[in-house]
Amino acid sequence: MERQHFLELHYINRSGWLRAAVLGANDGILSTSSLVIGIAAATELRNPIVLAALAGIVAGAFSMAAGEYVSVSSQSDIETADLKREEEELATMPEVELKELAKIYERRGLAPELAMEVAQALTAHNALEAHAKDELGINEITQARPFQAAMASGASFIAGGLLPLLVAIFAPVKYMVVSEYVCAILFLALAGMVAARAGGSSVIKGILRVCFWGTVAMGATALVGYLFGVQTG
């Protein structure tokens, strides 16, 4: 009987780009909607509302991409420094590093003799890779990728921000605040559902979480608009 091999799906494989994409999309929806609601609460003209939404999308996308790149680059620099230090230690004191690796496997439940055998085998195969994965927790899945994270974050912010921008363009100005809030909640719920499915987590929990904090943010900006009541026309 022919053996069949199946590719096993693990959601952790998506963690790098998924986190940046979800954060960017949610921020694009929420930031732009909140900005529109704040301006709409203070003016009866469409032009400043649309202009604020456009400016918010452009500024937000570049800000998200730059922030993500700097943040993940810092993580990448730390990983590179740790790997270099580990490589030097392997070259100068290999026996100490071998025992250190064996101790890690012992703490995971292996008998001392077996732990040492595993450590020796993995060291012979690729010593730096073994220490990177099991001592430092660095592997090809979790390794920092600054450019990928920046592009995912910036592009998803634009995609998320376009939705409330369309509402700002076409919704009646008189009902702009209500229209933006309702549409933003629907957009956030959809984004939360997609993120939950992509990450293999609870859909209901993801939707409730993002909608709750979205309501808080939009309520705060609407309050600012109503309190100051600046007529931008």
C-alpha positions as CSV (number, residue, x, y, z in Angstrom):
1,M,0.0,0.0,0.0
2,E,1.4,3.4,-1.1
3,R,2.2,5.6,1.8
4,Q,0.9,9.1,1.7
5,H,2.7,12.1,3.2
6,F,0.8,15.1,4.3
7,L,2.1,18.6,4.9
8,E,1.1,19.4,8.5
9,L,-0.3,22.9,9.0
10,H,1.2,25.0,11.9
11,Y,-0.1,28.5,12.5
12,I,3.2,29.6,14.1
13,N,4.6,29.6,10.6
14,R,2.5,32.7,9.9
15,S,3.4,34.5,13.1
16,G,6.0,36.9,11.5
17,W,3.9,38.5,8.8
18,L,0.5,37.8,10.4
19,R,1.2,39.9,13.5
20,A,2.3,42.9,11.4
21,A,-0.6,42.5,8.9
22,V,-3.3,42.2,11.6
23,L,-1.8,45.2,13.5
24,G,-1.6,47.3,10.3
25,A,-5.1,46.5,9.1
26,N,-6.7,47.1,12.5
27,D,-4.8,50.3,13.0
28,G,-5.7,51.5,9.5
29,I,-9.4,50.9,10.1
30,L,-9.4,52.3,13.6
31,S,-7.1,55.2,13.2
32,T,-8.7,56.5,10.1
33,S,-12.3,55.9,11.4
34,S,-11.4,57.7,14.7
35,L,-9.9,60.6,12.8
36,V,-12.9,60.9,10.6
37,I,-15.3,60.7,13.5
38,G,-13.3,63.4,15.4
39,I,-13.3,65.8,12.5
40,A,-17.0,65.0,11.6
41,A,-18.0,65.8,15.1
42,A,-16.5,69.3,14.7
43,T,-17.5,70.3,11.2
44,E,-20.4,70.0,8.7
45,L,-18.2,70.1,5.6
46,R,-17.1,67.0,3.7
47,N,-13.7,68.3,2.4
48,P,-11.9,68.6,5.7
49,I,-13.2,65.1,6.7
50,V,-11.9,63.5,3.5
51,L,-8.6,65.4,3.6
52,A,-8.1,64.3,7.2
53,A,-8.7,60.7,6.2
54,L,-6.3,60.8,3.3
55,A,-3.6,62.5,5.4
56,G,-4.2,59.9,8.2
57,I,-3.8,57.0,5.8
58,V,-0.5,58.3,4.2
59,A,1.0,59.3,7.5
60,G,-0.2,56.1,9.3
61,A,1.1,53.7,6.6
62,F,4.6,55.2,6.6
63,S,4.6,55.5,10.4
64,M,3.6,51.8,10.8
65,A,6.1,50.6,8.2
66,A,8.9,52.6,9.6
67,G,8.1,51.7,13.2
68,E,7.8,48.0,12.3
69,Y,11.1,48.1,10.4
70,V,13.0,49.7,13.2
71,S,11.5,47.5,15.8
72,V,12.1,44.2,14.0
73,S,15.6,45.4,12.9
74,S,16.5,45.9,16.5
75,Q,15.4,42.3,17.2
76,S,17.4,41.2,14.2
77,D,20.5,43.0,15.5
78,I,20.1,41.3,18.9
79,E,19.8,37.9,17.2
80,T,22.9,38.5,15.1
81,A,24.9,39.6,18.1
82,D,23.8,36.5,20.1
83,L,24.7,34.2,17.2
84,K,28.1,35.8,16.8
85,R,28.8,35.4,20.6
86,E,27.6,31.8,20.5
87,E,29.9,31.1,17.5
88,E,32.9,32.5,19.4
89,E,32.1,30.4,22.4
90,L,31.8,27.3,20.3
91,A,35.2,28.0,18.9
92,T,36.9,28.7,22.2
93,M,35.2,26.3,24.6
94,P,33.4,23.6,22.7
95,E,33.3,21.1,25.7
96,V,31.5,23.7,27.9
97,E,29.0,24.4,25.2
98,L,28.4,20.7,24.6
99,K,27.6,20.2,28.3
100,E,25.4,23.2,28.3
101,L,23.4,21.8,25.4
102,A,23.1,18.4,27.1
103,K,21.8,20.1,30.2
104,I,19.1,21.8,28.2
105,Y,17.9,18.4,26.9
106,E,18.0,17.0,30.5
107,R,15.7,19.8,31.6
108,R,13.3,18.8,28.9
109,G,13.1,15.3,30.3
110,L,15.8,13.2,28.7
111,A,18.1,11.0,30.7
112,P,21.6,12.4,31.2
113,E,23.2,9.7,28.9
114,L,20.6,10.2,26.2
115,A,20.8,14.0,26.5
116,M,24.6,13.9,25.9
117,E,24.2,11.6,22.9
118,V,21.6,14.0,21.4
119,A,23.8,17.0,22.1
120,Q,26.8,15.2,20.5
121,A,24.8,14.2,17.4
122,L,23.4,17.7,16.9
123,T,26.7,19.4,17.5
124,A,28.3,17.1,14.9
125,H,25.6,18.0,12.4
126,N,25.5,21.8,13.0
127,A,26.6,23.1,16.4
128,L,25.6,26.7,15.9
129,E,22.2,25.7,14.6
130,A,21.6,23.5,17.6
131,H,22.5,26.2,20.1
132,A,20.6,28.9,18.1
133,K,17.4,26.8,18.3
134,D,17.6,25.2,21.7
135,E,19.6,27.7,23.8
136,L,18.7,31.1,22.1
137,G,15.3,30.2,20.7
138,I,16.2,31.4,17.2
139,N,15.0,29.4,14.2
140,E,13.8,30.0,10.6
141,I,10.2,30.5,11.7
142,T,10.7,33.1,14.5
143,Q,13.7,34.8,12.9
144,A,13.2,38.5,12.6
145,R,12.6,39.8,9.0
146,P,12.4,43.6,9.1
147,F,11.5,44.3,5.5
148,Q,8.8,41.7,5.4
149,A,7.2,43.0,8.6
150,A,7.4,46.6,7.4
151,M,5.8,45.9,4.0
152,A,3.0,43.8,5.6
153,S,2.3,46.5,8.2
154,G,2.3,49.4,5.8
155,A,0.3,47.7,3.0
156,S,-2.3,46.4,5.4
157,F,-2.7,49.8,7.1
158,I,-3.5,51.3,3.6
159,A,-6.0,48.5,2.9
160,G,-7.7,49.0,6.3
161,G,-7.7,52.8,6.0
162,L,-9.3,52.8,2.5
163,L,-12.5,51.4,3.9
164,P,-13.3,54.3,6.3
165,L,-12.1,56.7,3.6
166,L,-14.8,55.4,1.2
167,V,-17.4,55.9,3.9
168,A,-16.1,59.5,4.4
169,I,-16.4,60.1,0.7
170,F,-19.9,58.7,0.1
171,A,-21.8,58.7,3.5
172,P,-24.1,61.7,4.2
173,V,-22.2,64.3,6.2
174,K,-25.1,64.7,8.6
175,Y,-24.8,61.1,9.6
176,M,-21.1,60.7,9.2
177,V,-20.3,59.9,12.8
178,V,-22.8,57.2,13.0
179,S,-22.0,55.8,9.5
180,E,-18.3,55.7,10.3
181,Y,-18.8,54.0,13.6
182,V,-21.2,51.3,12.3
183,C,-19.0,50.6,9.2
184,A,-15.8,50.6,11.3
185,I,-17.2,48.1,13.7
186,L,-18.2,45.9,10.8
187,F,-14.8,46.3,9.2
188,L,-13.0,45.6,12.5
189,A,-15.2,42.5,13.1
190,L,-14.3,41.2,9.6
191,A,-10.6,41.9,10.2
192,G,-10.8,40.2,13.6
193,M,-12.5,37.1,12.1
194,V,-9.9,36.8,9.3
195,A,-7.1,37.2,11.7
196,A,-8.5,34.6,14.1
197,R,-9.0,32.1,11.3
198,A,-5.5,32.7,9.9
199,G,-4.1,32.3,13.4
200,G,-6.2,29.4,14.4
201,S,-7.7,31.1,17.4
202,S,-11.3,31.8,18.6
203,V,-13.2,33.9,16.1
204,I,-15.7,35.2,18.7
205,K,-13.0,36.2,21.1
206,G,-11.1,38.0,18.3
207,I,-14.1,39.9,17.1
208,L,-15.2,41.0,20.6
209,R,-11.7,42.1,21.6
210,V,-11.2,44.3,18.5
211,C,-14.7,45.7,18.5
212,F,-14.5,46.7,22.2
213,W,-11.3,48.6,22.0
214,G,-12.4,50.1,18.7
215,T,-15.5,51.5,20.3
216,V,-13.4,53.0,23.1
217,A,-11.1,54.7,20.7
218,M,-13.8,56.1,18.4
219,G,-15.8,57.2,21.4
220,A,-12.8,59.1,22.7
221,T,-12.2,61.0,19.4
222,A,-15.9,61.8,19.0
223,L,-15.9,63.2,22.5
224,V,-12.9,65.4,21.6
225,G,-14.7,66.7,18.5
226,Y,-17.9,67.5,20.3
227,L,-16.2,69.1,23.3
228,F,-14.1,71.5,21.2
229,G,-16.7,71.9,18.5
230,V,-14.3,73.7,16.2
231,Q,-16.0,74.6,13.0
232,T,-13.3,74.1,10.4
233,G,-15.4,75.6,7.6
